Amino acid sequence: MKNLKIGICGWGNVATGLYKTIKNNYDQITSNGNLNIDIAVIGARRDNPKCDPTNVKIERNIFDVINHDIDVVVELIGGVDTARELILTAIKNKKHVVTANKAVIFNHGNEIFKEAHNNGVRVLYESSVCAGTPAIKILSEELAANKIRKITGMLNGTSNFILSNMEEGANFASTLALAQKEGYAEPDPTFDIEGMDAAHKIGILSSLAFRTSLPPNDFYIEGISSIENIDFKYASEMGYTIKHLAIAKKNKESVELRAHPVLIEKIQYLANLKSVRNGIEIETDLLGILHVAGSGAGQESTASGIISDLVNLANSEKNTSNIDDHKIIPLADFLKLTFQYYIYIEADDIPGVMASITSTFADKKIGIETIVQKEELKEGIVPIVIITDPFLESENAELIKKIDELDSVKKVRSIRIEPF
Ligand SMILES: NC(=O)c1ccc[n+]([C@@H]2O[C@H](COP(=O)([O-])OP(=O)(O)OC[C@H]3O[C@@H](n4cnc5c(N)ncnc54)[C@H](OP(=O)(O)O)[C@@H]3O)[C@@H](O)[C@H]2O)c1
């Protein structure tokens, strides 16, 4: 059996979960993973009342962990700058690194992997995307023979929880409050609900599937805060629901990278993953469509991914991180992409309002697939729902502005429709 001596840096939620899982599932790990994990040292700047690591040596300065006789530094402090410094220092000291930190891999992945390659060590990060639900190793190892065409990820549990509850009729604010109460959302939920968390994760998956850079250039990121309950009602009437998806798609010369809310058909696999679940759909030349779904957060799920990295490290012949000598693939210009849109309008219930809206579309030579005036919302105000023909993203902002400028229009917003 292999033996791996590890030092854990950070002593929060994930680190204590990892400690407990290594203890509780010891037999499972040793028999399935052929591995004895020896926690030699923990870097904790303060004690955590939720977990007593009994006899394990504690270092108050996390950087002192690296000086111990260990094979692997497990970085679980989160954040970017100190985590980057810690990982690079560990690498220069010839320690392998396992991390669950998407932010540091997204922002400094290229630098970190290059340094690992130069020092003959590996950096593994399975838990950085969807926690213990396999994603990284699927792309980097299991699908090695496949040309990947598209990755569609529902990668943020908080957003999925909120949207799933809104689909059932709850409003955004009360669902966000519930998510915070249940521990699914941070006290400051901005990173999750404004799409950054999902964007980091798709950036990482895209780097594996398509060799895009880490960090990638700027790409389009939009969160869920402008979605309203009524959008679910009208989307549903047309066979759609609303999800936050993060997408990486190979085009001819470039990669389309984006993270934003979309209407997707209710029959799609991802449409049916509710609550905090994460899901990924991968389209490849050899397998067709592959689905992976599971828990994307939590102590135990994250510990599962970290331990799978440790098992991989101990049992693989590979002793250094890959670096990419290939040309970095550029990102597609988001404004040059084409989408169909759902457009929601609230307008005065007066004669000629439909004509003024449709002539705005005609002026811009944008086709309408369907347009329906719904039942009066309140005294004198009617909702109008439009599904457009496909048109260029660069035209959308201008179209919405022109509709908004019509005297009879009180409110307008659009959501892209994701084709599958
Ligand atoms: N929670 C999840 O479900 C989950 C899932 C997947 C991935 N992850 C990733 O796992 C990592 C850890 O998350 P977590 O939920 O365990 O966070 P957490 O509960 O906030 O724990 C972070 C730990 O790191 C310590 N720390 C932070 N900055 C430090 C510094 N500069 N020097 C020394 N110690 C420092 C903290 O110490 P103090 O307590 O003293 O601040 C705390 O012990 C993050 O990268 C996160 O994105 C988390």
PDBQT file of the ligand as one rigid body, heavy atoms in Angstrom, charges set to zero:
ROOT
HETATM    1  N1  LIG A 501     -17.097  25.090   1.189  1.00  0.00    +0.000 N 
HETATM    2  C1  LIG A 501     -17.329  24.355   0.116  1.00  0.00    +0.000 C 
HETATM    3  O1  LIG A 501     -18.357  23.704  -0.012  1.00  0.00    +0.000 OA
HETATM    4  C2  LIG A 501     -16.291  24.311  -0.961  1.00  0.00    +0.000 A 
HETATM    5  C3  LIG A 501     -16.504  23.511  -2.118  1.00  0.00    +0.000 A 
HETATM    6  C4  LIG A 501     -15.531  23.427  -3.100  1.00  0.00    +0.000 A 
HETATM    7  C5  LIG A 501     -14.381  24.169  -2.956  1.00  0.00    +0.000 A 
HETATM    8  N2  LIG A 501     -14.202  24.968  -1.856  1.00  0.00    +0.000 N 
HETATM    9  C6  LIG A 501     -12.949  25.723  -1.731  1.00  0.00    +0.000 C 
HETATM   10  O2  LIG A 501     -12.223  25.250  -0.617  1.00  0.00    +0.000 OA
HETATM   11  C7  LIG A 501     -11.456  26.323  -0.059  1.00  0.00    +0.000 C 
HETATM   12  C8  LIG A 501     -11.735  26.436   1.428  1.00  0.00    +0.000 C 
HETATM   13  O3  LIG A 501     -13.101  26.729   1.621  1.00  0.00    +0.000 OA
HETATM   14  P1  LIG A 501     -13.776  26.687   3.072  1.00  0.00    +0.000 P 
HETATM   15  O4  LIG A 501     -15.220  26.640   2.838  1.00  0.00    +0.000 OA
HETATM   16  O5  LIG A 501     -13.136  25.660   3.908  1.00  0.00    +0.000 OA
HETATM   17  O6  LIG A 501     -13.381  28.132   3.636  1.00  0.00    +0.000 OA
HETATM   18  P2  LIG A 501     -13.352  28.579   5.174  1.00  0.00    +0.000 P 
HETATM   19  O7  LIG A 501     -14.308  27.777   5.981  1.00  0.00    +0.000 OA
HETATM   20  O8  LIG A 501     -13.481  30.062   5.164  1.00  0.00    +0.000 OA
HETATM   21  O9  LIG A 501     -11.874  28.195   5.681  1.00  0.00    +0.000 OA
HETATM   22  C9  LIG A 501     -10.721  28.865   5.246  1.00  0.00    +0.000 C 
HETATM   23  C10 LIG A 501      -9.616  28.547   6.215  1.00  0.00    +0.000 C 
HETATM   24  O10 LIG A 501      -8.396  29.119   5.731  1.00  0.00    +0.000 OA
HETATM   25  C11 LIG A 501      -7.863  29.995   6.724  1.00  0.00    +0.000 C 
HETATM   26  N3  LIG A 501      -7.195  31.103   6.054  1.00  0.00    +0.000 N 
HETATM   27  C12 LIG A 501      -7.729  31.939   5.146  1.00  0.00    +0.000 A 
HETATM   28  N4  LIG A 501      -6.811  32.830   4.755  1.00  0.00    +0.000 NA
HETATM   29  C13 LIG A 501      -5.679  32.545   5.445  1.00  0.00    +0.000 A 
HETATM   30  C14 LIG A 501      -4.390  33.123   5.479  1.00  0.00    +0.000 A 
HETATM   31  N5  LIG A 501      -4.091  34.164   4.725  1.00  0.00    +0.000 N 
HETATM   32  N6  LIG A 501      -3.481  32.585   6.326  1.00  0.00    +0.000 NA
HETATM   33  C15 LIG A 501      -3.796  31.531   7.100  1.00  0.00    +0.000 A 
HETATM   34  N7  LIG A 501      -5.012  30.929   7.109  1.00  0.00    +0.000 NA
HETATM   35  C16 LIG A 501      -5.928  31.444   6.287  1.00  0.00    +0.000 A 
HETATM   36  C17 LIG A 501      -9.043  30.439   7.558  1.00  0.00    +0.000 C 
HETATM   37  O11 LIG A 501      -8.587  30.882   8.787  1.00  0.00    +0.000 OA
HETATM   38  P3  LIG A 501      -9.496  31.850   9.721  1.00  0.00    +0.000 P 
HETATM   39  O12 LIG A 501     -10.625  30.985  10.184  1.00  0.00    +0.000 OA
HETATM   40  O13 LIG A 501      -8.565  32.274  10.764  1.00  0.00    +0.000 OA
HETATM   41  O14 LIG A 501      -9.960  32.966   8.817  1.00  0.00    +0.000 OA
HETATM   42  C18 LIG A 501      -9.837  29.136   7.616  1.00  0.00    +0.000 C 
HETATM   43  O15 LIG A 501      -9.257  28.246   8.545  1.00  0.00    +0.000 OA
HETATM   44  C19 LIG A 501     -11.823  27.559  -0.878  1.00  0.00    +0.000 C 
HETATM   45  O16 LIG A 501     -10.879  27.749  -1.899  1.00  0.00    +0.000 OA
HETATM   46  C20 LIG A 501     -13.161  27.196  -1.479  1.00  0.00    +0.000 C 
HETATM   47  O17 LIG A 501     -13.439  27.875  -2.680  1.00  0.00    +0.000 OA
HETATM   48  C21 LIG A 501     -15.127  25.046  -0.880  1.00  0.00    +0.000 A 
ENDROOT
TORSDOF 0
